[in-house]
């Protein structure tokens, strides 16, 4: 989802993902389950081999070494620990699983060096979800079908959504996932797009709970509060599961109902975030946003549920990659920048601004304005003056932690806005 090549007048090449739902029959569904199971087994086997080898030699084998060892196991008798059943699935499923395992260890060591919570790779469990797998090689797309290696043609539920008959689109991989009994395929493609000049130069976007996003021009995007609306139903379904005997068929049915309810909440949230991010990225060339400490804000137990439901980090991620398609960018204000306490007219900073004060009143120039819009205007000024401390398109976008303990650090100046607005 990022631009990979640019030219002055030539179209821009970008990496983009297209995700849609599959409509498999029973035979294809069985093959999908086998591929997902092979992926889980290969990941767990590779993780166990890495742990054992490191304890023995203090060195960890890479994905290529593990894949060669796995190929030998395919030709070994099952009584001797062989896995000849791996020939029933595409070789890409276990191969890509071992590559994902390597990436998981790289991320683990990176977080250790940065002083963050390491998060050692965990074993995959079917109880936490069937999961999915990734395929490469010959992938063909038709209007109503998609052809995948070893799986054949599978019917699609949407007609004409995936790119086909386009010579400028090059398919790199296909990721198949399962969620609440439904199967989805996500195509990663390299394609050319024509740059569309933005209608306006810069905008500031302030995020909050009551209004999910507020632009500097006064436009507000309401928060759907999807989790709050479905909370009563989710509680009833969870209570229904707890009252059924473990391992029974009725408990499995209740678990599937709860999974469908959670999937619906996630889909509504994702749809709203895409609508907001597209409305911002298509219209403006430079977007000013706050570098919020979402992890730290989630420690507030009174508002943690509402903050997680709003998904500020996902909104920022979508705006970042969608603006990069046209060569535009997101400018991040410093984490301690007082966007809410600063007057957008005279730039005077108030010493105190209570969380209950939804209207900003400047004691110097007398400005009276909505609190969220005032913060958005200040973020627009930061974006227009290009005085960001981190550029979302040029840096890694991850917060930097100093030697000081997080509890002793200065609190985020913009957190108060988000908690109430």
ABEGO torsion letter per residue (X at the ends): XBBABBBAABBBBBBBBBBBBBBBBAAAAAAAAAAAAAAAAAAAAAAAAAAAAAAAAGBBBBAAAAAAAAAAAAABBAAAGBBAAAAABBAAAAAAAAAAAAAAAAAAAAAAAAGBBAGBBBBBBAAAEAEBBBBBEBBBBBAABBBBBGAEBBBBABBGABBBGBAABBBABBBBBBBGGBBBBBBBBBBBBBBBBBABABBBBBBBAABABBBAAGBBBBBAGAAAAAAAAAAAAAAAAAABBBGBAAAAAAAAAAAAAAAAAAAAAAAAAAAAAAAAAAABABBBBBBBBAAAAAABAAAAAAAAAAGAAAAAAAAAAAAAAAGBBBBBBBAABBAAABBAAAGBBBABBBAABABBBBAAAGBBBBAAAAAAAAAAAAAAAGABABBAAABAGBBBBBABBAAABBBBAAAAAAAAX
